[in-house]
């Protein structure tokens, strides 16, 4: 196991033990030292079963120690335990209820730990206040002084903690030197739990948000409450039967009134939808196709006409009466209730015109007795298909470097226009290789912009988690539901790396192992092997320095930290420049994306937010062999 993976619990040993001064003369016998940590407060957060592997057990132990130190800071205003705190090792092992591997967790060799440097000489709350400026502490207080059970609130708090750690407590910062990566990043959550959170670190929501400790579910009281429940049930049965007869007559009357009200509401809704459809025709040059026209163009929506499938419906190839070839996207599970919103979005998208965006020709809204309610959009047909077809189709990818370069720049131009040229700005939300279409000249056309929100009825906001495009989604969007323009930047970076390497964004290797393209590419860039990201055997490769520049842009755009990514305009300028900026600096990644695959996969299967991970320590202790996890699979 590498030294980095032993560091988190070495901090614990450092905080627990302090040098005991030697006396020149024998001292009188003293009572055994007592541990100053409150292990009783830890019990509600240690639910069975225990973690399955040693690395995970060490991780839980580290989070537990951080939680206990936050309680200690709240009580004493001190980050450091008093002398004789080595007595805390045995209670810690007992409280965890499972064996704690000393060799894996760094709890052995404590004599060597005594000589380790401290964390910027921070031992008290006053020391922390002197190290972290008031503006950063005010940001933490403002973001964490609330109930942290809601995902947005927890996200705001942990983001403030990450910023403080990165600015003042990471190695190389002005105050901590180069040897404090382990302990210093733990100090902000310790501080937030003790001083910023109004409920203290022992609050279940605070403990889960800051320390990833989940409170045990309350014990069932069914055996105690059963007699009372049964008595109340039998006592209420007679009253229920008497009320049922009276309610029956009232129900019939109300049902009649409800039907009349529903009929009036439906008539009003039809009137509003009609007005919405008229507004599209009046304000745009879009063609309103009839259902029969679309059906005839697609040969009755035949299976042979299907050229694509997605989470919201099928895409058909069609030929209009004038011979024009089009692509028809047919949304499924529609109802008339969503027509007004559809009309607004179609109007907005139709007003966006750019050479690197797919042009919207028209639309169709109709209700048929057999097919039900229908919504469709009609776009120009791209004869070269999608980028996904060329990269991962049946044959080997044969695109030369000039073609790949043109596609990369075209993608960037289209997205930059959506973010800055369109009014209002449009966040795509679902950038992936299958949504990058190619015309006859292999000019990239971004498709499906602004239409991703049209999900099956009942979903008012759609994310790529619902669409299931794991590997393309920015971590903050997949885990927390945070959607910004830089979510598109991340997805663009993934597609760019696919284009350069010929490898898929995500591959499940079985037995819990996965290949994540962004982590693999970063592992090569970090070791100075940037050019090895480029697909081997590429036809007509470009200049090495130019190809490396494109790889670096892909790595920068896919940085896990949102603030480290460029805007699409900045990325486009770098790609279009004759030479790479000097230097093109990519901030170090605190943790590989693969570290949170379990959380992201859970989020990908639902529309809810994924479970949060704590920024304290970035959970790097979970991964004992990052290079093995990031090794490129044979398949692409």
Order of alpha helices (4+ residues) and beta strands (2+ residues): alpha-alpha-alpha-alpha-alpha-alpha-alpha-alpha-alpha-alpha-alpha-beta-alpha-beta-beta-beta-alpha-beta-beta-alpha-alpha-beta-beta-alpha-alpha-alpha-beta-beta-alpha-alpha-alpha-alpha-alpha
